Amino acid sequence: MQEMRLYEYAVIRIVPRVEREEFVNVGLIMMCKRHKWLKVELLPDTDRLRAISGKTDTAPMLKQLDVFKVVSGGAGAFADMPVEERFRWLTAVKSTCVQTSRPHPGRTADLEATFTRLLEELVK
């Protein structure tokens, strides 16, 4: 029997006009502390984003998504941070145009398959 792994995930969102509270899901971040596993995938749908952003320039918001790759990958100042600290840093509550949902827990025997399923259900 395969070992069940505890994980946490959050959906990455762009909120073009924070005052309207409308958002587009653009990615997923998932972490398993015990296995020191952290994964991020970004799939911004620029057509959907344009539909709710009006005349707002979304290019800077899309550029901010790069932070998720840098931090999750442990580059630079984040090199010595454990995966759970990087996950917490990325999922901290923010009132900016790039946000995440609250973290949600789960258990799985296959982290990659679960990540793919969640990405399909929540982002694509």
Secondary structure, DSSP 8 states (H G I E B T S, - for coil): ----EEEEEEEEEE-SSGGGT--EEEEEEEEETTTTEEEEEE---HHHHHHHHTT---HHHHHHTHHHHHHHTT-GGGTTS-HHHHHHHHHS---SSEEE---EEEEES-HHHHHHHHHHHHT-
